[in-house]
């Protein structure tokens, strides 16, 4: 699925465990309840995507270069994710798992 164009797709409860989604465009996609255990998401574009209650445990969101996972305006409410996974992600007006919004004015 590397580099696939899935903007706006309804992927509710999808199972992406161990998938390679590097570079996939998932902007505005509904990924609510999806499981992404040990999924590669480097350079994925998830701006305005709904990841509410998604299980991102072990998902690889980190990058070694400056092209980061874009989570601008994404909704992570209730998602299972660790702060370390988001260390290099682009967070702008992003709703975090606890419901707080980070970087609301970027």
PyMOL commands that place a pseudoatom at each C-alpha (Angstrom):
pseudoatom trace, name=CA, resn=UNK, resi=1, chain=A, elem=C, hetatm=0, pos=[0.000, 0.000, 0.000]
pseudoatom trace, name=CA, resn=UNK, resi=2, chain=A, elem=C, hetatm=0, pos=[3.067, 2.239, -0.065]
pseudoatom trace, name=CA, resn=UNK, resi=3, chain=A, elem=C, hetatm=0, pos=[2.245, 5.661, -1.500]
pseudoatom trace, name=CA, resn=UNK, resi=4, chain=A, elem=C, hetatm=0, pos=[-1.469, 4.871, -2.006]
pseudoatom trace, name=CA, resn=UNK, resi=5, chain=A, elem=C, hetatm=0, pos=[-3.952, 7.744, -2.334]
pseudoatom trace, name=CA, resn=UNK, resi=6, chain=A, elem=C, hetatm=0, pos=[-6.714, 7.097, 0.224]
pseudoatom trace, name=CA, resn=UNK, resi=7, chain=A, elem=C, hetatm=0, pos=[-7.729, 10.671, 1.040]
pseudoatom trace, name=CA, resn=UNK, resi=8, chain=A, elem=C, hetatm=0, pos=[-11.260, 10.811, 2.426]
pseudoatom trace, name=CA, resn=UNK, resi=9, chain=A, elem=C, hetatm=0, pos=[-11.633, 7.017, 2.534]
pseudoatom trace, name=CA, resn=UNK, resi=10, chain=A, elem=C, hetatm=0, pos=[-13.890, 5.386, 5.121]
pseudoatom trace, name=CA, resn=UNK, resi=11, chain=A, elem=C, hetatm=0, pos=[-11.605, 2.862, 6.787]
pseudoatom trace, name=CA, resn=UNK, resi=12, chain=A, elem=C, hetatm=0, pos=[-13.574, 2.532, 10.032]
pseudoatom trace, name=CA, resn=UNK, resi=13, chain=A, elem=C, hetatm=0, pos=[-12.328, -0.433, 12.110]
pseudoatom trace, name=CA, resn=UNK, resi=14, chain=A, elem=C, hetatm=0, pos=[-9.810, -1.414, 9.390]
pseudoatom trace, name=CA, resn=UNK, resi=15, chain=A, elem=C, hetatm=0, pos=[-7.013, -3.816, 10.304]
pseudoatom trace, name=CA, resn=UNK, resi=16, chain=A, elem=C, hetatm=0, pos=[-3.626, -2.460, 9.210]
pseudoatom trace, name=CA, resn=UNK, resi=17, chain=A, elem=C, hetatm=0, pos=[-1.538, -4.563, 11.612]
pseudoatom trace, name=CA, resn=UNK, resi=18, chain=A, elem=C, hetatm=0, pos=[2.051, -4.887, 10.330]
pseudoatom trace, name=CA, resn=UNK, resi=19, chain=A, elem=C, hetatm=0, pos=[1.156, -3.025, 7.096]
pseudoatom trace, name=CA, resn=UNK, resi=20, chain=A, elem=C, hetatm=0, pos=[3.548, -0.737, 5.246]
pseudoatom trace, name=CA, resn=UNK, resi=21, chain=A, elem=C, hetatm=0, pos=[1.671, 2.560, 4.858]
pseudoatom trace, name=CA, resn=UNK, resi=22, chain=A, elem=C, hetatm=0, pos=[4.773, 4.692, 4.339]
pseudoatom trace, name=CA, resn=UNK, resi=23, chain=A, elem=C, hetatm=0, pos=[3.944, 7.722, 2.220]
pseudoatom trace, name=CA, resn=UNK, resi=24, chain=A, elem=C, hetatm=0, pos=[0.229, 6.872, 2.044]
pseudoatom trace, name=CA, resn=UNK, resi=25, chain=A, elem=C, hetatm=0, pos=[-2.131, 9.849, 1.736]
pseudoatom trace, name=CA, resn=UNK, resi=26, chain=A, elem=C, hetatm=0, pos=[-4.884, 9.383, 4.341]
pseudoatom trace, name=CA, resn=UNK, resi=27, chain=A, elem=C, hetatm=0, pos=[-5.918, 13.029, 4.690]
pseudoatom trace, name=CA, resn=UNK, resi=28, chain=A, elem=C, hetatm=0, pos=[-9.525, 13.378, 5.880]
pseudoatom trace, name=CA, resn=UNK, resi=29, chain=A, elem=C, hetatm=0, pos=[-9.822, 9.560, 6.096]
pseudoatom trace, name=CA, resn=UNK, resi=30, chain=A, elem=C, hetatm=0, pos=[-11.981, 7.933, 8.754]
pseudoatom trace, name=CA, resn=UNK, resi=31, chain=A, elem=C, hetatm=0, pos=[-9.658, 5.559, 10.595]
pseudoatom trace, name=CA, resn=UNK, resi=32, chain=A, elem=C, hetatm=0, pos=[-11.749, 5.481, 13.769]
pseudoatom trace, name=CA, resn=UNK, resi=33, chain=A, elem=C, hetatm=0, pos=[-11.279, 2.212, 15.621]
pseudoatom trace, name=CA, resn=UNK, resi=34, chain=A, elem=C, hetatm=0, pos=[-8.592, 1.011, 13.194]
pseudoatom trace, name=CA, resn=UNK, resi=35, chain=A, elem=C, hetatm=0, pos=[-5.789, -1.205, 14.448]
pseudoatom trace, name=CA, resn=UNK, resi=36, chain=A, elem=C, hetatm=0, pos=[-2.285, -0.307, 13.352]
pseudoatom trace, name=CA, resn=UNK, resi=37, chain=A, elem=C, hetatm=0, pos=[-0.065, -2.520, 15.481]
pseudoatom trace, name=CA, resn=UNK, resi=38, chain=A, elem=C, hetatm=0, pos=[3.537, -2.274, 14.276]
pseudoatom trace, name=CA, resn=UNK, resi=39, chain=A, elem=C, hetatm=0, pos=[2.408, -0.430, 11.145]
pseudoatom trace, name=CA, resn=UNK, resi=40, chain=A, elem=C, hetatm=0, pos=[4.924, 1.707, 9.199]
pseudoatom trace, name=CA, resn=UNK, resi=41, chain=A, elem=C, hetatm=0, pos=[3.553, 5.232, 8.782]
pseudoatom trace, name=CA, resn=UNK, resi=42, chain=A, elem=C, hetatm=0, pos=[6.674, 7.220, 7.879]
pseudoatom trace, name=CA, resn=UNK, resi=43, chain=A, elem=C, hetatm=0, pos=[5.873, 10.238, 5.710]
pseudoatom trace, name=CA, resn=UNK, resi=44, chain=A, elem=C, hetatm=0, pos=[2.170, 9.327, 5.831]
pseudoatom trace, name=CA, resn=UNK, resi=45, chain=A, elem=C, hetatm=0, pos=[-0.191, 12.253, 5.398]
pseudoatom trace, name=CA, resn=UNK, resi=46, chain=A, elem=C, hetatm=0, pos=[-2.925, 12.032, 8.033]
pseudoatom trace, name=CA, resn=UNK, resi=47, chain=A, elem=C, hetatm=0, pos=[-4.012, 15.677, 8.143]
pseudoatom trace, name=CA, resn=UNK, resi=48, chain=A, elem=C, hetatm=0, pos=[-7.648, 16.060, 9.253]
pseudoatom trace, name=CA, resn=UNK, resi=49, chain=A, elem=C, hetatm=0, pos=[-7.957, 12.274, 9.572]
pseudoatom trace, name=CA, resn=UNK, resi=50, chain=A, elem=C, hetatm=0, pos=[-10.083, 10.766, 12.316]
pseudoatom trace, name=CA, resn=UNK, resi=51, chain=A, elem=C, hetatm=0, pos=[-8.017, 8.312, 14.320]
pseudoatom trace, name=CA, resn=UNK, resi=52, chain=A, elem=C, hetatm=0, pos=[-10.341, 8.327, 17.313]
pseudoatom trace, name=CA, resn=UNK, resi=53, chain=A, elem=C, hetatm=0, pos=[-10.087, 5.138, 19.348]
pseudoatom trace, name=CA, resn=UNK, resi=54, chain=A, elem=C, hetatm=0, pos=[-7.542, 3.712, 16.884]
pseudoatom trace, name=CA, resn=UNK, resi=55, chain=A, elem=C, hetatm=0, pos=[-4.915, 1.364, 18.289]
pseudoatom trace, name=CA, resn=UNK, resi=56, chain=A, elem=C, hetatm=0, pos=[-1.547, 2.731, 17.181]
pseudoatom trace, name=CA, resn=UNK, resi=57, chain=A, elem=C, hetatm=0, pos=[0.426, 0.723, 19.746]
pseudoatom trace, name=CA, resn=UNK, resi=58, chain=A, elem=C, hetatm=0, pos=[3.820, 0.048, 18.226]
pseudoatom trace, name=CA, resn=UNK, resi=59, chain=A, elem=C, hetatm=0, pos=[3.050, 1.958, 15.012]
pseudoatom trace, name=CA, resn=UNK, resi=60, chain=A, elem=C, hetatm=0, pos=[6.214, 3.479, 13.590]
pseudoatom trace, name=CA, resn=UNK, resi=61, chain=A, elem=C, hetatm=0, pos=[5.496, 7.209, 13.340]
pseudoatom trace, name=CA, resn=UNK, resi=62, chain=A, elem=C, hetatm=0, pos=[9.072, 8.395, 13.761]
pseudoatom trace, name=CA, resn=UNK, resi=63, chain=A, elem=C, hetatm=0, pos=[11.306, 9.690, 11.009]
pseudoatom trace, name=CA, resn=UNK, resi=64, chain=A, elem=C, hetatm=0, pos=[15.040, 9.978, 10.628]
pseudoatom trace, name=CA, resn=UNK, resi=65, chain=A, elem=C, hetatm=0, pos=[14.779, 13.069, 8.417]
pseudoatom trace, name=CA, resn=UNK, resi=66, chain=A, elem=C, hetatm=0, pos=[12.746, 16.289, 8.346]
pseudoatom trace, name=CA, resn=UNK, resi=67, chain=A, elem=C, hetatm=0, pos=[9.782, 14.863, 6.444]
pseudoatom trace, name=CA, resn=UNK, resi=68, chain=A, elem=C, hetatm=0, pos=[7.497, 13.895, 9.306]
pseudoatom trace, name=CA, resn=UNK, resi=69, chain=A, elem=C, hetatm=0, pos=[4.118, 12.268, 9.644]
pseudoatom trace, name=CA, resn=UNK, resi=70, chain=A, elem=C, hetatm=0, pos=[1.543, 15.014, 9.179]
pseudoatom trace, name=CA, resn=UNK, resi=71, chain=A, elem=C, hetatm=0, pos=[-1.148, 14.911, 11.877]
pseudoatom trace, name=CA, resn=UNK, resi=72, chain=A, elem=C, hetatm=0, pos=[-2.358, 18.491, 11.318]
pseudoatom trace, name=CA, resn=UNK, resi=73, chain=A, elem=C, hetatm=0, pos=[-5.968, 18.787, 12.539]
pseudoatom trace, name=CA, resn=UNK, resi=74, chain=A, elem=C, hetatm=0, pos=[-6.124, 15.012, 13.079]
pseudoatom trace, name=CA, resn=UNK, resi=75, chain=A, elem=C, hetatm=0, pos=[-8.379, 13.626, 15.813]
pseudoatom trace, name=CA, resn=UNK, resi=76, chain=A, elem=C, hetatm=0, pos=[-6.625, 11.161, 18.124]
pseudoatom trace, name=CA, resn=UNK, resi=77, chain=A, elem=C, hetatm=0, pos=[-9.338, 11.193, 20.813]
pseudoatom trace, name=CA, resn=UNK, resi=78, chain=A, elem=C, hetatm=0, pos=[-9.134, 7.976, 22.800]
pseudoatom trace, name=CA, resn=UNK, resi=79, chain=A, elem=C, hetatm=0, pos=[-6.418, 6.550, 20.519]
pseudoatom trace, name=CA, resn=UNK, resi=80, chain=A, elem=C, hetatm=0, pos=[-3.823, 4.201, 21.979]
pseudoatom trace, name=CA, resn=UNK, resi=81, chain=A, elem=C, hetatm=0, pos=[-0.531, 5.943, 21.259]
pseudoatom trace, name=CA, resn=UNK, resi=82, chain=A, elem=C, hetatm=0, pos=[2.570, 6.787, 23.275]
pseudoatom trace, name=CA, resn=UNK, resi=83, chain=A, elem=C, hetatm=0, pos=[4.144, 10.256, 23.404]
pseudoatom trace, name=CA, resn=UNK, resi=84, chain=A, elem=C, hetatm=0, pos=[7.396, 8.792, 22.053]
pseudoatom trace, name=CA, resn=UNK, resi=85, chain=A, elem=C, hetatm=0, pos=[5.622, 7.682, 18.888]
pseudoatom trace, name=CA, resn=UNK, resi=86, chain=A, elem=C, hetatm=0, pos=[4.567, 11.280, 18.228]
pseudoatom trace, name=CA, resn=UNK, resi=87, chain=A, elem=C, hetatm=0, pos=[7.982, 12.801, 18.989]
pseudoatom trace, name=CA, resn=UNK, resi=88, chain=A, elem=C, hetatm=0, pos=[8.673, 13.845, 15.380]
pseudoatom trace, name=CA, resn=UNK, resi=89, chain=A, elem=C, hetatm=0, pos=[5.122, 14.040, 14.053]
pseudoatom trace, name=CA, resn=UNK, resi=90, chain=A, elem=C, hetatm=0, pos=[3.737, 17.355, 12.821]
pseudoatom trace, name=CA, resn=UNK, resi=91, chain=A, elem=C, hetatm=0, pos=[1.128, 18.315, 15.417]
pseudoatom trace, name=CA, resn=UNK, resi=92, chain=A, elem=C, hetatm=0, pos=[-0.861, 21.414, 14.537]
pseudoatom trace, name=CA, resn=UNK, resi=93, chain=A, elem=C, hetatm=0, pos=[-4.407, 21.851, 15.881]
pseudoatom trace, name=CA, resn=UNK, resi=94, chain=A, elem=C, hetatm=0, pos=[-4.249, 18.117, 16.623]
pseudoatom trace, name=CA, resn=UNK, resi=95, chain=A, elem=C, hetatm=0, pos=[-6.705, 16.623, 19.115]
pseudoatom trace, name=CA, resn=UNK, resi=96, chain=A, elem=C, hetatm=0, pos=[-4.725, 14.362, 21.430]
pseudoatom trace, name=CA, resn=UNK, resi=97, chain=A, elem=C, hetatm=0, pos=[-5.959, 11.103, 23.032]
pseudoatom trace, name=CA, resn=UNK, resi=98, chain=A, elem=C, hetatm=0, pos=[-7.011, 12.981, 26.198]
pseudoatom trace, name=CA, resn=UNK, resi=99, chain=A, elem=C, hetatm=0, pos=[-9.114, 15.437, 24.147]
pseudoatom trace, name=CA, resn=UNK, resi=100, chain=A, elem=C, hetatm=0, pos=[-6.706, 18.367, 24.456]
pseudoatom trace, name=CA, resn=UNK, resi=101, chain=A, elem=C, hetatm=0, pos=[-5.710, 20.290, 21.335]
pseudoatom trace, name=CA, resn=UNK, resi=102, chain=A, elem=C, hetatm=0, pos=[-2.002, 20.933, 20.809]
pseudoatom trace, name=CA, resn=UNK, resi=103, chain=A, elem=C, hetatm=0, pos=[-0.561, 23.890, 18.912]
pseudoatom trace, name=CA, resn=UNK, resi=104, chain=A, elem=C, hetatm=0, pos=[-3.967, 25.527, 18.349]
pseudoatom trace, name=CA, resn=UNK, resi=105, chain=A, elem=C, hetatm=0, pos=[-2.518, 28.617, 16.648]
pseudoatom trace, name=CA, resn=UNK, resi=106, chain=A, elem=C, hetatm=0, pos=[0.059, 27.169, 14.279]
for i in range(1, 106): cmd.bond("trace and resi %d" % i, "trace and resi %d" % (i + 1))
show_as sticks, trace
zoom trace
